Amino acid sequence: MTSPISGSTGASEAAKAAAAQSGETARTSKSLGDKDTFLKLLVAQLKYQDPSKPADSTAFLAQTAQFTQVEKLEDMINMLQSQRMISASSLVGKTVTYMDATGAHQTGVITAAKLNGDSEPTLKVGNTDVQLSKVMEITTTANPVSPPTAKDSF
């Protein structure tokens, strides 16, 4: 039995696509948006719409605006990751005091910085990888070699 609202198999396909869209939208929002998935959902919605009742133009414009927002959020995330890496790399050569896994305070010189995906920067202190959030103090490392003086040159 068909209801007077749906009336055709195309409408049931649209309902299935809408159900898939709501599940995909939840997954997309968890990952801060995946523009390829968003476009696939938008195309599926247009593909399975009822031809006698096309999508409302204002709804379509709203979805396009959402897509633009997702793109801009991705740009901001990339910029933030770049800024985090620049900040972490500026610490190379500095002496830090950090809390290790046991809760003890350790001190060492940062020899490298890396950014793993979306996580926070990791600093290499000796043979230990230290998350930036575990650092409690940063100091300038004293230069063990004194700079040349006028007496040292000819």
N, CA, C and O atoms as a DFTB+ gen file, in Angstrom:
616 C
 N C O
     1  1       0.841      -1.173       0.000
     2  2       0.000       0.000       0.000
     3  2       0.893       1.246       0.000
     4  3       1.831       1.362       0.789
     5  1       0.580       2.148      -0.884
     6  2       1.354       3.383      -0.929
     7  2       0.578       4.487      -0.244
     8  3      -0.649       4.558      -0.327
     9  1       1.306       5.333       0.423
    10  2       0.643       6.444       1.092
    11  2       0.450       7.568       0.088
    12  3       1.204       7.660      -0.881
    13  1      -0.529       8.412       0.296
    14  2      -0.749       9.505      -0.639
    15  2       0.410      10.487      -0.675
    16  3       0.555      11.232      -1.644
    17  1       1.239      10.502       0.367
    18  2       2.343      11.442       0.396
    19  2       3.485      10.949      -0.482
    20  3       4.002      11.696      -1.313
    21  1       3.882       9.676      -0.298
    22  2       5.020       9.197      -1.070
    23  2       4.583       8.821      -2.469
    24  3       5.124       9.361      -3.434
    25  1       3.632       7.922      -2.622
    26  2       3.004       7.639      -3.896
    27  2       3.812       6.925      -4.941
    28  3       3.217       6.434      -5.900
    29  1       5.141       6.823      -4.837
    30  2       5.916       6.161      -5.869
    31  2       7.163       5.540      -5.281
    32  3       7.555       5.830      -4.151
    33  1       7.783       4.669      -6.084
    34  2       9.015       4.051      -5.609
    35  2      10.139       5.068      -5.548
    36  3      11.057       4.913      -4.743
    37  1      10.095       6.098      -6.368
    38  2      11.102       7.153      -6.330
    39  2      11.128       7.850      -4.985
    40  3      12.189       8.224      -4.485
    41  1       9.948       8.022      -4.401
    42  2       9.877       8.664      -3.085
    43  2      10.485       7.767      -2.016
    44  3      11.143       8.251      -1.095
    45  1      10.264       6.445      -2.138
    46  2      10.862       5.550      -1.138
    47  2      12.378       5.535      -1.281
    48  3      13.098       5.434      -0.288
    49  1      12.862       5.636      -2.516
    50  2      14.315       5.727      -2.707
    51  2      14.840       7.023      -2.101
    52  3      15.927       7.049      -1.524
    53  1      14.076       8.082      -2.232
    54  2      14.476       9.364      -1.640
    55  2      14.525       9.258      -0.124
    56  3      15.406       9.825       0.523
    57  1      13.558       8.517       0.440
    58  2      13.544       8.330       1.893
    59  2      14.774       7.549       2.335
    60  3      15.388       7.866       3.354
    61  1      15.134       6.514       1.552
    62  2      16.338       5.736       1.879
    63  2      17.577       6.623       1.790
    64  3      18.459       6.554       2.647
    65  1      17.639       7.447       0.760
    66  2      18.784       8.348       0.600
    67  2      18.836       9.357       1.739
    68  3      19.917       9.697       2.220
    69  1      17.662       9.840       2.177
    70  2      17.626      10.784       3.288
    71  2      18.094      10.124       4.576
    72  3      18.802      10.738       5.374
    73  1      17.691       8.851       4.779
    74  2      18.142       8.118       5.967
    75  2      19.651       7.927       5.924
    76  3      20.334       8.090       6.935
    77  1      20.164       7.582       4.751
    78  2      21.614       7.434       4.608
    79  2      22.304       8.769       4.845
    80  3      23.381       8.828       5.439
    81  1      21.662       9.857       4.368
    82  2      22.237      11.188       4.543
    83  2      22.328      11.554       6.011
    84  3      23.335      12.121       6.434
    85  1      21.307      11.248       6.805
    86  2      21.350      11.616       8.217
    87  2      22.452      10.857       8.928
    88  3      23.110      11.414       9.807
    89  1      22.674       9.593       8.570
    90  2      23.775       8.834       9.166
    91  2      25.118       9.365       8.730
    92  3      26.044       9.465       9.534
    93  1      25.230       9.704       7.464
    94  2      26.486      10.245       6.948
    95  2      26.759      11.624       7.539
    96  3      27.910      11.966       7.812
    97  1      25.708      12.415       7.737
    98  2      25.892      13.749       8.296
    99  2      26.448      13.663       9.704
   100  3      27.296      14.466      10.092
   101  1      25.971      12.684      10.474
   102  2      26.482      12.518      11.839
   103  2      27.957      12.152      11.812
   104  3      28.743      12.678      12.599
   105  1      28.338      11.253      10.907
   106  2      29.751      10.879      10.805
   107  2      30.581      12.049      10.304
   108  3      31.704      12.251      10.765
   109  1      30.046      12.820       9.371
   110  2      30.774      13.954       8.820
   111  2      31.038      14.995       9.894
   112  3      32.136      15.547       9.964
   113  1      30.037      15.274      10.739
   114  2      30.237      16.300      11.753
   115  2      31.265      15.862      12.779
   116  3      31.930      16.710      13.374
   117  1      31.416      14.559      13.006
   118  2      32.417      14.081      13.948
   119  2      33.829      14.348      13.429
   120  3      34.735      14.622      14.216
   121  1      34.020      14.272      12.138
   122  2      35.348      14.469      11.577
   123  2      35.547      15.895      11.080
   124  3      36.449      16.158      10.286
   125  1      34.717      16.804      11.540
   126  2      34.765      18.212      11.136
   127  2      34.542      18.411       9.645
   128  3      35.002      19.392       9.060
   129  1      33.855      17.501       9.061
   130  2      33.444      17.687       7.685
   131  2      34.381      17.092       6.669
   132  3      35.593      17.305       6.713
   133  1      33.810      16.350       5.763
   134  2      34.543      15.800       4.639
   135  2      33.808      16.265       3.401
   136  3      32.695      15.817       3.126
   137  1      34.429      17.164       2.654
   138  2      33.700      17.789       1.551
   139  2      33.328      16.804       0.460
   140  3      32.317      17.007      -0.213
   141  1      34.103      15.739       0.254
   142  2      33.731      14.744      -0.749
   143  2      32.442      14.028      -0.352
   144  3      31.567      13.809      -1.190
   145  1      32.327      13.669       0.910
   146  2      31.118      13.022       1.402
   147  2      29.933      13.966       1.280
   148  3      28.843      13.554       0.882
   149  1      30.141      15.212       1.618
   150  2      29.072      16.209       1.536
   151  2      28.567      16.337       0.102
   152  3      27.358      16.379      -0.130
   153  1      29.486      16.399      -0.859
   154  2      29.070      16.500      -2.259
   155  2      28.320      15.256      -2.710
   156  3      27.340      15.358      -3.448
   157  1      28.771      14.081      -2.274
   158  2      28.083      12.834      -2.632
   159  2      26.656      12.832      -2.098
   160  3      25.728      12.405      -2.785
   161  1      26.489      13.314      -0.867
   162  2      25.146      13.382      -0.289
   163  2      24.255      14.355      -1.056
   164  3      23.081      14.078      -1.306
   165  1      24.823      15.480      -1.419
   166  2      24.062      16.474      -2.158
   167  2      23.636      15.926      -3.516
   168  3      22.493      16.124      -3.930
   169  1      24.537      15.243      -4.212
   170  2      24.216      14.653      -5.511
   171  2      23.159      13.566      -5.350
   172  3      22.231      13.484      -6.155
   173  1      23.288      12.725      -4.311
   174  2      22.302      11.669      -4.069
   175  2      20.928      12.272      -3.803
   176  3      19.918      11.747      -4.272
   177  1      20.885      13.361      -3.060
   178  2      19.610      14.015      -2.768
   179  2      18.970      14.514      -4.056
   180  3      17.767      14.349      -4.258
   181  1      19.761      15.117      -4.920
   182  2      19.219      15.613      -6.187
   183  2      18.809      14.464      -7.098
   184  3      17.810      14.563      -7.810
   185  1      19.566      13.384      -7.083
   186  2      19.291      12.231      -7.943
   187  2      17.980      11.549      -7.567
   188  3      17.225      11.123      -8.441
   189  1      17.708      11.444      -6.258
   190  2      16.537      10.700      -5.808
   191  2      15.338      11.580      -5.448
   192  3      14.376      11.103      -4.846
   193  1      15.392      12.836      -5.806
   194  2      14.259      13.696      -5.481
   195  2      13.066      13.358      -6.373
   196  3      13.229      12.839      -7.477
   197  1      11.910      13.648      -5.897
   198  2      10.682      13.434      -6.645
   199  2      10.614      14.480      -7.757
   200  3      10.592      15.676      -7.467
   201  1      10.580      14.055      -9.035
   202  2      10.570      15.033     -10.132
   203  2       9.364      15.978     -10.096
   204  3       9.443      17.117     -10.557
   205  1       8.260      15.496      -9.548
   206  2       7.091      16.370      -9.496
   207  2       7.193      17.398      -8.362
   208  3       6.455      18.383      -8.337
   209  1       8.119      17.152      -7.423
   210  2       8.350      18.091      -6.318
   211  2       9.848      18.319      -6.174
   212  3      10.469      17.780      -5.259
   213  1      10.433      19.106      -7.060
   214  2      11.887      19.314      -6.987
   215  2      12.291      20.007      -5.690
   216  3      11.472      20.607      -4.994
   217  1      13.567      19.900      -5.398
   218  2      14.096      20.490      -4.164
   219  2      13.850      21.993      -4.146
   220  3      13.942      22.673      -5.168
   221  1      13.542      22.479      -2.977
   222  2      13.320      23.904      -2.775
   223  2      14.633      24.647      -3.014
   224  3      15.675      24.242      -2.498
   225  1      14.591      25.708      -3.776
   226  2      15.817      26.434      -4.110
   227  2      16.479      27.026      -2.869
   228  3      17.706      27.104      -2.805
   229  1      15.685      27.445      -1.883
   230  2      16.290      27.991      -0.665
   231  2      17.010      26.898       0.115
   232  3      18.059      27.149       0.707
   233  1      16.453      25.681       0.120
   234  2      17.118      24.562       0.797
   235  2      18.416      24.217       0.070
   236  3      19.431      23.925       0.702
   237  1      18.375      24.253      -1.245
   238  2      19.573      23.965      -2.028
   239  2      20.653      25.009      -1.753
   240  3      21.826      24.666      -1.603
   241  1      20.264      26.271      -1.688
   242  2      21.226      27.331      -1.388
   243  2      21.786      27.174       0.023
   244  3      22.969      27.423       0.254
   245  1      20.948      26.766       0.954
   246  2      21.414      26.553       2.330
   247  2      22.452      25.428       2.369
   248  3      23.455      25.535       3.074
   249  1      22.215      24.356       1.618
   250  2      23.172      23.254       1.575
   251  2      24.479      23.681       0.909
   252  3      25.559      23.261       1.323
   253  1      24.376      24.507      -0.112
   254  2      25.582      25.023      -0.762
   255  2      26.378      25.896       0.207
   256  3      27.608      25.854       0.225
   257  1      25.672      26.680       1.004
   258  2      26.339      27.515       2.013
   259  2      27.023      26.639       3.054
   260  3      28.122      26.958       3.508
   261  1      26.379      25.535       3.436
   262  2      26.989      24.606       4.388
   263  2      28.263      24.008       3.803
   264  3      29.261      23.854       4.506
   265  1      28.226      23.675       2.528
   266  2      29.409      23.130       1.863
   267  2      30.547      24.140       1.907
   268  3      31.695      23.774       2.159
   269  1      30.239      25.397       1.664
   270  2      31.253      26.453       1.719
   271  2      31.827      26.566       3.124
   272  3      33.032      26.758       3.290
   273  1      30.976      26.449       4.132
   274  2      31.448      26.499       5.515
   275  2      32.398      25.344       5.809
   276  3      33.412      25.531       6.483
   277  1      32.081      24.162       5.313
   278  2      32.954      23.000       5.519
   279  2      34.321      23.259       4.892
   280  3      35.351      22.970       5.501
   281  1      34.330      23.798       3.688
   282  2      35.605      24.109       3.029
   283  2      36.414      25.117       3.841
   284  3      37.622      24.952       4.016
   285  1      35.756      26.151       4.333
   286  2      36.454      27.182       5.108
   287  2      36.967      26.618       6.426
   288  3      38.052      26.991       6.873
   289  1      36.204      25.723       7.058
   290  2      36.668      25.089       8.285
   291  2      37.925      24.258       8.025
   292  3      38.857      24.272       8.828
   293  1      37.949      23.540       6.911
   294  2      39.138      22.757       6.560
   295  2      40.343      23.665       6.364
   296  3      41.450      23.332       6.788
   297  1      40.131      24.815       5.719
   298  2      41.218      25.780       5.532
   299  2      41.738      26.277       6.880
   300  3      42.946      26.402       7.080
   301  1      40.814      26.558       7.803
   302  2      41.216      27.041       9.126
   303  2      41.982      25.963       9.897
   304  3      42.949      26.261      10.597
   305  1      41.544      24.719       9.762
   306  2      42.233      23.616      10.443
   307  2      43.649      23.478       9.909
   308  3      44.590      23.302      10.683
   309  1      43.810      23.556       8.593
   310  2      45.148      23.471       7.999
   311  2      46.039      24.610       8.474
   312  3      47.223      24.410       8.745
   313  1      45.463      25.811       8.574
   314  2      46.226      26.967       9.042
   315  2      46.627      26.781      10.510
   316  3      47.749      27.109      10.897
   317  1      45.720      26.263      11.310
   318  2      46.004      26.028      12.724
   319  2      47.112      24.986      12.885
   320  3      47.998      25.150      13.724
   321  1      47.069      23.921      12.090
   322  2      48.120      22.898      12.156
   323  2      49.472      23.492      11.768
   324  3      50.488      23.180      12.390
   325  1      49.489      24.327      10.766
   326  2      50.735      24.982      10.364
   327  2      51.268      25.858      11.487
   328  3      52.465      25.849      11.773
   329  1      50.394      26.604      12.113
   330  2      50.798      27.476      13.217
   331  2      51.338      26.655      14.385
   332  3      52.327      27.041      15.008
   333  1      50.702      25.537      14.684
   334  2      51.169      24.673      15.778
   335  2      52.560      24.129      15.470
   336  3      53.406      24.043      16.361
   337  1      52.798      23.763      14.216
   338  2      54.114      23.229      13.853
   339  2      55.180      24.317      13.919
   340  3      56.298      24.064      14.370
   341  1      54.848      25.508      13.479
   342  2      55.802      26.618      13.573
   343  2      56.143      26.899      15.031
   344  3      57.306      27.104      15.376
   345  1      55.124      26.907      15.884
   346  2      55.355      27.144      17.310
   347  2      56.225      26.058      17.918
   348  3      57.148      26.351      18.679
   349  1      55.936      24.802      17.585
   350  2      56.715      23.686      18.139
   351  2      58.152      23.718      17.623
   352  3      59.085      23.456      18.381
   353  1      58.337      24.034      16.355
   354  2      59.694      24.050      15.803
   355  2      60.533      25.189      16.384
   356  3      61.760      25.098      16.421
   357  1      59.885      26.252      16.834
   358  2      60.636      27.356      17.441
   359  2      61.211      26.966      18.805
   360  3      62.053      27.679      19.349
   361  1      60.765      25.850      19.351
   362  2      61.270      25.385      20.646
   363  2      62.529      24.524      20.527
   364  3      63.171      24.225      21.534
   365  1      62.880      24.128      19.318
   366  2      64.075      23.295      19.133
   367  2      65.297      24.044      19.657
   368  3      65.517      25.211      19.332
   369  1      66.085      23.351      20.474
   370  2      67.267      23.952      21.079
   371  2      67.001      24.532      22.465
   372  3      67.943      24.893      23.171
   373  1      65.756      24.625      22.857
   374  2      65.403      25.159      24.182
   375  2      65.425      24.026      25.213
   376  3      65.233      22.857      24.879
   377  1      65.660      24.399      26.454
   378  2      65.614      23.443      27.563
   379  2      64.208      23.468      28.140
   380  3      63.646      24.535      28.390
   381  1      63.644      22.283      28.350
   382  2      62.290      22.199      28.888
   383  2      62.252      21.325      30.132
   384  3      63.053      20.405      30.295
   385  1      61.318      21.631      30.987
   386  2      60.987      20.761      32.108
   387  2      59.596      20.240      31.803
   388  3      58.683      21.016      31.521
   389  1      59.434      18.922      31.861
   390  2      58.160      18.308      31.515
   391  2      57.823      17.202      32.513
   392  3      58.682      16.742      33.266
   393  1      56.577      16.791      32.505
   394  2      56.130      15.711      33.361
   395  2      56.106      14.428      32.531
   396  3      55.447      14.365      31.494
   397  1      56.831      13.401      32.997
   398  2      56.858      12.140      32.257
   399  2      55.628      11.295      32.593
   400  3      54.741      11.739      33.322
   401  1      55.586      10.082      32.058
   402  2      54.419       9.214      32.227
   403  2      54.174       8.823      33.679
   404  3      53.039       8.526      34.052
   405  1      55.212       8.820      34.500
   406  2      55.058       8.458      35.914
   407  2      54.689       9.654      36.784
   408  3      54.391       9.491      37.968
   409  1      54.706      10.845      36.212
   410  2      54.390      12.053      36.961
   411  2      55.615      12.777      37.483
   412  3      55.501      13.832      38.107
   413  1      56.797      12.207      37.227
   414  2      58.044      12.837      37.676
   415  2      58.419      13.971      36.725
   416  3      58.061      13.948      35.548
   417  1      59.136      14.954      37.240
   418  2      59.589      16.084      36.437
   419  2      60.940      15.734      35.822
   420  3      61.857      15.290      36.513
   421  1      61.046      15.940      34.525
   422  2      62.282      15.678      33.793
   423  2      62.699      16.958      33.083
   424  3      61.866      17.814      32.786
   425  1      63.986      17.082      32.817
   426  2      64.504      18.246      32.105
   427  2      65.393      17.764      30.972
   428  3      66.120      16.781      31.118
   429  1      65.334      18.454      29.848
   430  2      66.174      18.114      28.714
   431  2      66.078      19.162      27.630
   432  3      65.295      20.107      27.723
   433  1      66.887      18.981      26.597
   434  2      66.926      19.913      25.469
   435  2      66.121      19.320      24.317
   436  3      66.261      18.143      23.987
   437  1      65.289      20.141      23.720
   438  2      64.476      19.702      22.579
   439  2      65.366      19.623      21.346
   440  3      66.033      20.594      20.987
   441  1      65.371      18.451      20.697
   442  2      66.185      18.271      19.497
   443  2      65.351      18.239      18.221
   444  3      65.886      18.421      17.127
   445  1      64.043      18.008      18.353
   446  2      63.178      17.943      17.168
   447  2      61.733      18.173      17.585
   448  3      61.376      18.018      18.753
   449  1      60.912      18.543      16.614
   450  2      59.474      18.715      16.833
   451  2      58.751      18.081      15.661
   452  3      59.204      18.170      14.520
   453  1      57.619      17.438      15.944
   454  2      56.836      16.838      14.860
   455  2      55.357      16.964      15.174
   456  3      54.958      17.104      16.330
   457  1      54.552      16.911      14.122
   458  2      53.108      17.005      14.242
   459  2      52.528      15.752      13.605
   460  3      52.726      15.512      12.414
   461  1      51.822      14.959      14.381
   462  2      51.225      13.714      13.888
   463  2      49.746      13.908      13.622
   464  3      48.934      13.854      14.546
   465  1      49.389      14.134      12.366
   466  2      47.981      14.283      12.011
   467  2      47.333      15.449      12.715
   468  3      47.847      16.567      12.692
   469  1      46.185      15.180      13.351
   470  2      45.430      16.227      14.038
   471  2      45.832      16.379      15.497
   472  3      45.284      17.220      16.209
   473  1      46.787      15.568      15.944
   474  2      47.157      15.615      17.351
   475  2      48.058      16.809      17.639
   476  3      48.494      17.521      16.735
   477  1      48.318      17.000      18.906
   478  2      49.172      18.112      19.292
   479  2      50.629      17.812      18.945
   480  3      50.988      16.650      18.753
   481  1      51.464      18.831      18.862
   482  2      52.869      18.618      18.528
   483  2      53.578      17.750      19.569
   484  3      53.269      17.792      20.760
   485  1      54.530      16.970      19.083
   486  2      55.362      16.134      19.944
   487  2      56.788      16.632      19.829
   488  3      57.287      16.876      18.731
   489  1      57.445      16.784      20.981
   490  2      58.822      17.269      21.026
   491  2      59.739      16.098      21.349
   492  3      59.395      15.240      22.161
   493  1      60.889      16.063      20.723
   494  2      61.888      15.033      20.992
   495  2      62.872      15.606      22.003
   496  3      63.582      16.569      21.716
   497  1      62.906      14.999      23.197
   498  2      63.813      15.427      24.261
   499  2      64.662      14.208      24.597
   500  3      64.189      13.262      25.227
   501  1      65.928      14.243      24.166
   502  2      66.770      13.049      24.312
   503  2      66.185      11.932      23.464
   504  3      66.007      12.091      22.256
   505  1      65.884      10.796      24.097
   506  2      65.247       9.679      23.393
   507  2      63.758       9.604      23.678
   508  3      63.117       8.606      23.349
   509  1      63.201      10.636      24.278
   510  2      61.809      10.627      24.712
   511  2      60.966      11.559      23.854
   512  3      61.373      12.679      23.543
   513  1      59.786      11.079      23.475
   514  2      58.804      11.931      22.804
   515  2      57.906      12.536      23.869
   516  3      57.318      11.813      24.673
   517  1      57.800      13.857      23.878
   518  2      57.035      14.572      24.897
   519  2      55.950      15.391      24.206
   520  3      56.235      16.165      23.292
   521  1      54.710      15.219      24.645
   522  2      53.637      16.051      24.117
   523  2      53.802      17.470      24.647
   524  3      54.197      17.680      25.794
   525  1      53.495      18.428      23.798
   526  2      53.661      19.833      24.173
   527  2      52.862      20.178      25.432
   528  3      53.291      21.018      26.223
   529  1      51.722      19.546      25.621
   530  2      50.895      19.847      26.799
   531  2      51.537      19.381      28.104
   532  3      51.112      19.810      29.177
   533  1      52.550      18.515      28.040
   534  2      53.236      18.024      29.236
   535  2      54.389      18.934      29.659
   536  3      54.968      18.756      30.730
   537  1      54.718      19.908      28.810
   538  2      55.818      20.833      29.115
   539  2      55.342      21.839      30.152
   540  3      54.280      22.444      30.007
   541  1      56.149      22.010      31.209
   542  2      55.789      22.934      32.287
   543  2      56.631      24.199      32.269
   544  3      56.190      25.249      32.737
   545  1      57.847      24.102      31.731
   546  2      58.725      25.273      31.709
   547  2      59.638      25.194      30.496
   548  3      60.115      24.120      30.127
   549  1      59.870      26.336      29.888
   550  2      60.767      26.438      28.734
   551  2      61.793      27.507      29.055
   552  3      61.444      28.621      29.445
   553  1      63.077      27.156      28.887
   554  2      64.140      28.127      29.118
   555  2      65.101      28.100      27.943
   556  3      65.181      27.117      27.206
   557  1      65.824      29.188      27.783
   558  2      66.830      29.261      26.735
   559  2      68.031      28.442      27.173
   560  3      68.524      28.585      28.292
   561  1      68.491      27.590      26.284
   562  2      69.660      26.775      26.581
   563  2      70.904      27.643      26.547
   564  3      71.129      28.392      25.596
   565  1      71.716      27.533      27.605
   566  2      72.965      28.296      27.653
   567  2      73.905      27.748      26.594
   568  3      74.022      26.534      26.430
   569  1      74.564      28.628      25.886
   570  2      75.508      28.223      24.850
   571  2      76.814      27.808      25.532
   572  3      77.482      28.649      26.132
   573  1      77.195      26.509      25.449
   574  2      78.404      26.066      26.139
   575  2      79.682      26.614      25.517
   576  3      80.718      26.654      26.181
   577  1      79.631      27.030      24.277
   578  2      80.815      27.575      23.609
   579  2      80.687      29.086      23.610
   580  3      79.689      29.632      23.140
   581  1      81.701      29.762      24.140
   582  2      81.625      31.221      24.169
   583  2      81.867      31.768      22.773
   584  3      82.610      31.167      21.998
   585  1      81.262      32.882      22.441
   586  2      81.445      33.460      21.129
   587  2      82.878      33.988      20.982
   588  3      83.505      34.367      21.971
   589  1      83.386      34.013      19.760
   590  2      84.748      34.514      19.553
   591  2      84.858      35.979      19.955
   592  3      83.930      36.767      19.774
   593  1      86.003      36.314      20.497
   594  2      86.250      37.699      20.921
   595  2      87.241      38.325      19.952
   596  3      87.735      37.662      19.040
   597  1      87.529      39.611      20.156
   598  2      88.457      40.334      19.279
   599  2      89.855      39.747      19.397
   600  3      90.618      39.794      18.432
   601  1      90.218      39.184      20.579
   602  2      91.563      38.600      20.752
   603  2      91.712      37.338      19.901
   604  3      92.821      37.011      19.479
   605  1      90.571      36.598      19.635
   606  2      90.662      35.348      18.901
   607  2      90.865      35.557      17.395
   608  3      91.272      34.624      16.702
   609  1      90.596      36.737      16.883
   610  2      90.750      36.965      15.460
   611  2      91.989      37.775      15.160
   612  3      92.544      38.400      16.063
   613  1      92.427      37.784      13.952
   614  2      93.646      38.513      13.568
   615  2      93.335      39.914      13.239
   616  3      94.233      40.682      12.893
